[in-house]
Amino acid sequence: MNNQDYPLIFELSKPGRTSHSLPDLDVEETDIESLLDPAYIRSTPPNLPELSELQIIRHYTGLSRRNYGVDSGFYPLGSCTMKYNPKMNEDVIRLEGFSHIHPYQDPESVQGALEVMYDLQTALTEITGMYDVSLQPAAGAQGEWTGLMMIRAFHEGNNDFKRSKVIVPDSAHGTNPASASVAGFEAVTVKTNERGLVDLEDLKRVVDHHTAALMLTNPNTLGLFEEEITEMARIIHDVGGRLYYDGANLNAIMGYTRPGDMGFDVVHLNLHKTFTGPHGGGGPGSGPVGVSEEIARFLPKPVLRKRNNKFELDYDRPHSIGRVKPFYGNFGINVRAYTYIRTMGAEGLKKVSEYAVLNANYMMRRLEPVFKLPYSQHCKHEFVLSGENQKKLGVRTLDIAKRLLDFGYHPPTIYFPINVEEAMMIEPTETEAKETLDGFIDTMIEIADGVKNNPEYVQEAPHTTIVRRMDETRAARKPILKYEF
């Protein structure tokens, strides 16, 4: 960063400048020391910058221009589904009946809000083909853990205490084995075959009567549909295990097939991905879980129910795994998702899947001659390229990702899935226009040409960003979180 071109806020400070005008105190002053512990009372004023309103506005506007978001550019993060968030959703959540209520209110006074959540549950039940849904989990990873805890409760409810293992494909999201571990299970890996799908013979080898569940994403993280899913369900169910659906990739199949129809017993959804809630920066998230009828009694409580034409939170659930989040889920994201579902309708959600798959296959085929394509069959909503050929010329996938920044693009997911060397995982989503896709494709081709003709320049990227290439390990382990002056 060049501070002469863009001085920091403390360097702009001059004594006497102000950006506020407060009225004189017109109430009796309170004896602060009688209310607060003296340890929490300042003896000197805080060292804050003194600036005009215009300087402050320009400072924060300048910072906002340095940030990258889905509203400012293409964000092709494979597996993370960074797609446009409709502004209608934001308008709806700001309605007073949603934005001015409080979770401690009597349910009688928030019947409209409860009805929206109930209708959202109903819609998600239909979309997934499950028996019942809870909106309580705060995000996808917590939804995974919640689902596995219900599977544990199901087995133990059947006096089956030997279920200690959860099977996870080697291409799975990293949260899958982590969630299994946190839920008290041992994660067992099943291999991927030469077509990028679960190896059925290896699955049969690792399955036994200690198997609690198979966790699976379908389409998988390579963007490929597991064609043998019904056979996998049979293999797991035959030994008494249950099938868990990681719903991160549901946006590839909506309207065409449902996890419940494939044989899954538990599913979690990422409302902040498939259903257009804001996503990134650690949240906000929402990870509802859907379950089959035999597992429904273990849903986290309270459970939202409609009785006698009224909506209520049912706490009388003796078999429940208990509460997994304060109150009843991330209400703001739930309303956004409900708005999106009602706006799109059944046919619209089906179109989402169609365009997500169309865009991904279009990009994949145009980039196939330039980068190695590990799996050549048609993909679903995302695909994975390999930078192996570029690595032979001394340029890593990380270098390609950094070079993309010079062209104003956010890089795709890199080095995942871990079973593809020098992986680049690209998901265009359904919301991007063909012109945007072509621009990104042309840029990737230009970078590939640069690797051949001037690899050193690519290795030193980025060249045009405010912050150049960082020591990412040091930045993560020893971050500087305050301004030094």
C-alpha positions in Angstrom: 0.0 0.0 0.0 1.3 3.5 -0.9 0.4 5.7 2.1 1.2 8.9 0.1 -1.5 8.0 -2.4 -3.9 6.9 0.2 -3.1 8.2 3.7 -4.4 6.2 6.7 -7.1 7.7 8.9 -4.8 8.5 11.8 -2.4 10.3 9.5 -5.3 12.6 8.3 -6.1 13.6 11.9 -5.7 17.2 12.9 -6.7 18.6 16.4 -10.0 20.4 16.4 -11.6 18.7 13.4 -14.9 17.1 14.1 -17.6 15.2 12.2 -20.4 15.2 14.7 -22.7 17.7 16.4 -24.3 16.5 19.6 -27.0 18.4 21.5 -26.2 19.6 25.0 -27.0 17.2 27.8 -30.5 18.0 28.9 -30.9 15.3 31.6 -29.4 15.0 35.1 -26.0 13.4 35.0 -25.7 10.0 36.6 -23.0 9.2 39.0 -21.1 6.8 36.7 -18.7 5.6 39.4 -21.6 4.3 41.5 -22.8 2.2 38.6 -19.5 0.9 37.1 -16.4 -0.8 38.5 -13.7 1.9 38.5 -11.5 -0.5 36.6 -13.7 0.1 33.6 -13.8 3.9 33.7 -11.2 5.7 31.5 -9.0 8.2 33.2 -7.9 9.7 29.8 -9.9 10.2 26.6 -9.5 7.6 23.9 -6.9 8.3 21.2 -9.3 8.7 18.3 -8.6 10.5 15.1 -10.1 14.0 14.6 -11.5 14.2 11.1 -14.2 16.0 9.1 -17.3 14.1 8.0 -16.0 14.3 4.3 -12.7 12.7 5.3 -14.5 9.9 7.1 -16.9 9.3 4.2 -14.0 9.2 1.7 -12.0 6.9 4.0 -14.7 4.2 4.3 -15.8 4.6 0.7 -12.2 4.0 -0.4 -11.9 0.9 1.8 -15.2 -0.5 0.3 -13.7 -0.1 -3.2 -10.8 -2.3 -2.2 -13.1 -5.1 -1.1 -14.3 -7.7 -3.5 -17.8 -9.1 -3.4 -20.3 -10.8 -5.6 -22.0 -7.4 -6.3 -18.7 -6.1 -7.8 -17.4 -9.0 -9.8 -17.4 -12.7 -10.8 -16.8 -15.0 -7.9 -16.3 -18.5 -9.2 -15.6 -20.3 -5.9 -16.2 -24.0 -6.6 -18.2 -25.7 -3.8 -18.9 -22.4 -2.1 -21.6 -21.1 -4.5 -21.0 -17.4 -4.4 -23.9 -16.2 -6.4 -26.0 -13.0 -6.7 -28.1 -12.2 -3.7 -31.4 -10.6 -5.0 -32.1 -7.2 -3.5 -35.8 -8.1 -3.1 -34.7 -10.5 -0.3 -33.2 -7.5 1.5 -36.3 -5.4 1.1 -38.5 -8.2 2.6 -36.3 -8.8 5.7 -36.5 -5.1 6.4 -40.3 -5.1 6.7 -41.2 -4.1 10.3 -43.0 -7.4 11.0 -39.6 -9.1 10.5 -37.0 -6.6 11.5 -38.7 -5.2 14.6 -39.5 -8.4 16.4 -37.6 -10.2 19.2 -37.0 -13.9 19.9 -38.3 -13.5 23.4 -41.7 -12.3 22.3 -44.7 -14.4 23.1 -45.4 -16.7 20.1 -48.9 -15.3 20.0 -47.4 -11.9 19.0 -45.2 -13.2 16.1 -47.6 -15.6 14.3 -46.7 -14.1 11.0 -43.0 -14.7 11.5 -43.7 -18.3 12.7 -45.9 -18.9 9.7 -43.1 -17.8 7.3 -40.7 -20.3 9.0 -43.3 -23.0 8.9 -44.0 -22.5 5.2 -40.2 -22.5 4.6 -40.0 -25.8 6.4 -42.8 -27.2 4.2 -41.1 -26.0 1.0 -37.7 -27.5 2.0 -39.4 -30.7 2.9 -40.9 -30.9 -0.6 -37.6 -29.8 -2.4 -35.6 -32.5 -0.6 -38.1 -35.3 -0.4 -37.7 -35.6 3.4 -40.3 -36.2 6.0 -39.6 -33.2 8.3 -37.2 -30.2 8.6 -35.7 -28.2 11.4 -34.4 -24.6 10.6 -32.4 -24.4 13.8 -28.8 -25.1 12.8 -26.8 -21.9 12.2 -24.8 -23.1 9.2 -23.9 -26.1 7.0 -21.2 -27.5 9.3 -23.5 -27.3 12.3 -26.2 -28.9 10.2 -23.8 -31.8 9.5 -23.1 -32.2 13.2 -26.8 -32.0 14.0 -27.6 -34.7 11.4 -24.9 -37.0 12.7 -26.1 -36.5 16.3 -29.6 -37.6 15.2 -28.1 -40.6 13.5 -26.3 -41.5 16.7 -29.5 -41.0 18.7 -31.3 -43.2 16.2 -28.9 -46.1 16.6 -28.7 -45.8 20.4 -32.5 -45.6 20.5 -32.5 -49.0 18.9 -30.0 -50.2 21.6 -27.4 -50.4 18.9 -24.2 -49.0 20.5 -21.7 -50.5 18.2 -22.0 -47.9 15.5 -18.7 -46.1 15.7 -17.7 -45.3 12.1 -18.8 -42.7 9.5 -17.7 -43.4 5.9 -16.5 -40.3 3.9 -15.3 -40.2 0.3 -11.8 -39.0 -0.3 -13.2 -36.1 -2.4 -15.5 -34.9 0.4 -15.8 -31.4 1.9 -13.4 -31.1 4.9 -16.3 -30.5 7.2 -17.5 -34.1 6.7 -14.8 -35.9 8.6 -14.5 -33.0 11.0 -18.2 -33.2 11.8 -18.0 -37.0 12.2 -15.1 -36.6 14.7 -16.9 -33.9 16.7 -20.0 -36.1 16.8 -17.9 -38.9 18.4 -17.4 -41.1 15.3 -14.3 -42.4 13.5 -14.1 -41.2 9.9 -13.3 -43.9 7.4 -12.3 -43.0 3.9 -13.8 -44.6 0.8 -11.8 -44.2 -2.5 -12.8 -42.5 -5.7 -12.6 -44.6 -8.9 -11.2 -43.6 -12.2 -14.4 -41.8 -13.2 -14.3 -39.5 -10.1 -17.2 -41.4 -8.4 -17.4 -43.5 -5.2 -15.7 -46.9 -5.8 -18.4 -49.4 -5.0 -16.0 -52.2 -4.4 -14.0 -50.1 -1.9 -17.3 -49.1 -0.3 -18.3 -52.7 0.2 -14.8 -53.3 1.7 -15.1 -50.6 4.4 -18.8 -51.2 5.3 -19.5 -53.3 8.3 -21.8 -53.5 11.3 -19.9 -50.7 12.9 -21.0 -48.3 10.2 -23.2 -45.6 11.5 -23.5 -43.6 8.2 -22.2 -42.7 4.8 -21.8 -39.0 4.3 -22.1 -38.1 0.6 -22.5 -35.0 -1.6 -24.4 -35.6 -4.8 -23.2 -34.2 -7.2 -19.9 -34.7 -5.5 -17.2 -32.1 -5.0 -15.8 -32.9 -8.5 -19.1 -31.8 -9.9 -20.1 -35.3 -10.9 -23.4 -37.1 -10.2 -23.0 -40.3 -8.3 -24.8 -42.6 -10.8 -24.8 -45.6 -8.4 -26.5 -43.7 -5.5 -29.4 -46.2 -5.1 -26.9 -49.1 -4.9 -24.9 -47.2 -2.3 -28.0 -46.6 -0.3 -28.8 -50.4 -0.5 -25.3 -51.3 0.7 -25.4 -49.0 3.7 -29.0 -49.8 4.6 -28.3 -53.6 4.4 -25.8 -53.3 7.3 -28.1 -51.0 9.3 -26.3 -47.8 8.6 -27.9 -44.5 7.4 -27.2 -42.3 4.5 -26.3 -38.6 5.1 -26.7 -36.0 2.3 -24.3 -33.0 2.4 -26.6 -30.5 0.7 -23.8 -28.1 -0.5 -24.5 -29.0 -4.1 -28.3 -29.1 -4.1 -28.4 -26.2 -6.6 -27.4 -28.7 -9.3 -30.4 -31.0 -9.0 -33.4 -29.0 -7.8 -36.5 -29.9 -9.7 -34.9 -33.0 -11.2 -34.3 -35.3 -8.3 -34.4 -35.2 -4.5 -32.1 -36.6 -1.8 -35.1 -38.4 -0.2 -35.8 -40.2 -3.5 -32.1 -41.3 -3.7 -32.4 -43.1 -0.3 -30.9 -40.5 2.0 -32.1 -40.5 5.6 -30.7 -37.1 6.7 -29.9 -34.0 4.7 -28.6 -30.6 5.5 -29.0 -27.5 3.3 -27.0 -24.3 3.0 -29.6 -21.6 2.6 -26.9 -19.1 2.3 -25.7 -20.8 -0.8 -28.4 -22.6 -2.8 -31.1 -20.2 -1.7 -29.2 -16.9 -2.2 -28.6 -15.7 1.4 -25.5 -13.6 1.7 -22.5 -15.8 2.1 -18.8 -15.1 3.0 -16.7 -13.6 5.7 -17.7 -16.4 8.1 -21.5 -15.9 7.8 -24.3 -15.3 8.2 -25.4 -18.9 7.6 -28.3 -21.2 7.9 -28.1 -25.0 7.7 -31.5 -26.6 8.1 -31.7 -30.4 8.5 -34.2 -32.7 6.9 -34.9 -36.2 8.1 -36.8 -39.4 7.2 -39.8 -40.3 9.3 -37.9 -42.8 11.5 -35.4 -40.1 12.6 -37.9 -37.2 13.0 -38.4 -37.8 16.7 -34.8 -36.9 17.3 -35.0 -33.4 15.7 -33.5 -30.6 17.8 -36.1 -28.8 19.9 -38.1 -26.7 19.9 -39.9 -28.0 16.8 -42.2 -25.6 14.9 -45.7 -26.9 14.6 -49.1 -25.8 13.4 -52.0 -26.7 15.7 -55.5 -25.4 15.7 -54.6 -22.9 13.0 -51.8 -21.4 15.2 -48.1 -21.8 15.1 -46.1 -22.8 18.2 -42.7 -24.0 19.3 -43.0 -27.5 20.7 -40.5 -28.2 23.5 -42.2 -31.5 24.6 -39.8 -33.7 22.7 -38.5 -36.5 24.9 -36.3 -38.1 22.2 -34.8 -34.8 20.9 -31.1 -34.4 20.7 -31.8 -31.0 22.4 -31.3 -27.4 21.3 -28.4 -26.8 18.9 -28.7 -23.0 18.6 -30.3 -20.3 20.7 -33.8 -19.5 19.7 -34.9 -21.0 16.4 -32.4 -20.5 13.7 -31.0 -17.6 11.7 -34.3 -15.8 11.1 -32.9 -13.2 8.7 -31.4 -15.8 6.3 -34.5 -18.0 6.6 -36.7 -15.1 5.4 -34.4 -14.4 2.5 -34.5 -18.0 1.4 -38.3 -18.1 1.7 -38.6 -15.0 -0.4 -36.3 -16.5 -3.0 -38.3 -19.8 -3.1 -41.6 -18.0 -3.4 -40.2 -15.7 -6.1 -38.8 -18.5 -8.2 -41.5 -21.1 -7.8 -41.1 -24.7 -8.7 -40.3 -24.1 -12.4 -37.9 -21.3 -11.5 -35.9 -23.5 -9.1 -35.7 -26.1 -11.8 -34.3 -23.5 -14.2 -31.7 -22.7 -11.5 -30.4 -26.2 -11.9 -30.5 -26.1 -15.7 -28.5 -22.9 -16.0 -26.0 -23.8 -13.3 -25.3 -27.1 -15.2 -25.3 -25.4 -18.6 -22.8 -22.6 -17.5 -20.4 -25.1 -15.9 -20.3 -27.4 -18.9 -19.8 -24.5 -21.3 -16.8 -23.2 -19.3 -15.4 -26.7 -18.8 -15.4 -27.5 -22.5 -13.9 -24.2 -23.5 -11.1 -24.5 -21.0 -10.5 -28.3 -21.6 -7.9 -27.7 -24.4 -5.8 -25.4 -22.2 -5.8 -27.0 -18.8 -5.9 -30.7 -17.9 -9.4 -32.0 -17.2 -9.1 -35.0 -14.9 -12.6 -36.3 -15.5 -14.0 -35.8 -19.0 -17.7 -36.7 -18.6 -20.3 -34.0 -18.4 -20.3 -32.2 -15.0 -23.2 -30.7 -13.0 -22.9 -27.2 -11.5 -19.1 -27.1 -11.1 -16.0 -28.7 -12.5 -12.3 -29.3 -11.5 -9.3 -28.5 -13.7 -5.7 -29.4 -12.9 -2.7 -27.1 -13.3 -0.4 -30.1 -13.8 0.7 -29.0 -17.2 1.5 -25.5 -16.0 3.4 -26.9 -13.0 5.8 -28.6 -15.4 6.7 -25.1 -16.6 7.3 -23.9 -13.1 4.0 -22.2 -12.4 1.7 -23.5 -9.7 -2.0 -23.2 -9.3 -1.5 -20.6 -6.6 0.4 -18.4 -9.1 -2.5 -18.7 -11.6 -4.9 -17.7 -8.9 -2.8 -14.6 -8.0 -2.5 -13.6 -11.6 -6.3 -13.6 -11.9 -6.4 -10.8 -9.4 -4.6 -8.6 -11.9 -7.5 -9.0 -14.3 -10.1 -8.1 -11.6 -11.4 -11.6 -11.0 -11.7 -13.5 -7.7 -9.8 -16.8 -8.1 -11.7 -20.1 -8.0 -11.2 -22.6 -5.2 -7.7 -24.0 -5.4 -6.0 -27.2 -4.1 -9.5 -28.8 -3.5 -10.6 -31.5 -3.8 -7.4 -32.9 -2.5 -7.5 -36.0 -4.7 -6.7 -33.8 -7.8 -3.2 -32.5 -8.2 -3.0 -28.7 -8.6 -6.8 -28.5 -8.5 -8.8 -25.5 -9.7 -12.5 -25.9 -8.8 -14.7 -23.6 -10.8 -18.4 -22.9 -10.2 -20.0 -20.2 -12.4 -23.5 -20.5 -10.8 -26.7 -19.9 -12.7 -26.7 -16.1 -12.2 -23.8 -15.2 -14.5 -24.3 -14.0 -18.1 -22.5 -15.7 -21.0 -20.4 -12.5 -21.5 -19.1 -12.8 -18.0 -18.2 -16.4 -18.5 -16.5 -15.7 -21.8 -14.4 -12.9 -20.2 -13.2 -15.2 -17.4 -12.5 -18.0 -19.9 -10.5 -15.7 -22.2 -8.5 -14.4 -19.2 -7.7 -18.0 -18.1 -6.5 -18.7 -21.7 -4.4 -15.6 -21.6 -2.8 -16.6 -18.3 -2.0 -20.0 -19.7 -0.3 -18.4 -22.7 1.7 -16.2 -20.2 2.8 -19.4 -18.4 4.4 -20.6 -21.6 5.9 -17.3 -22.7 6.8 -15.5 -19.5 6.4 -17.8 -16.5 8.4 -15.5 -14.2 5.8 -12.8 -14.6 3.0 -15.1 -13.5 5.0 -16.4 -10.6 5.4 -12.9 -9.3 1.7 -12.0 -9.6 -0.3 -10.0 -8.5 1.1 -6.8 -10.0 -1.8 -4.4 -10.0 -3.4 -5.0 -6.6 -3.0 -2.6 -3.6 -1.6 -5.5 -1.5 1.0 -7.7 -3.3 1.5 -11.3 -2.6 1.6 -11.9 1.2 3.3 -14.4 3.4 0.0 -16.2 3.9 1.3 -18.5 6.7 2.5 -15.6 8.7 -0.6 -13.6 8.0 -2.7 -16.4 9.4 -0.5 -17.1 12.4 0.6 -13.6 13.3 -2.0 -11.2 12.0 -1.6 -7.5 12.7 -5.0 -6.4 13.9 -4.4 -2.8 15.0 -2.9 0.3 13.5 0.6 1.0 14.8 1.6 4.7 15.0 
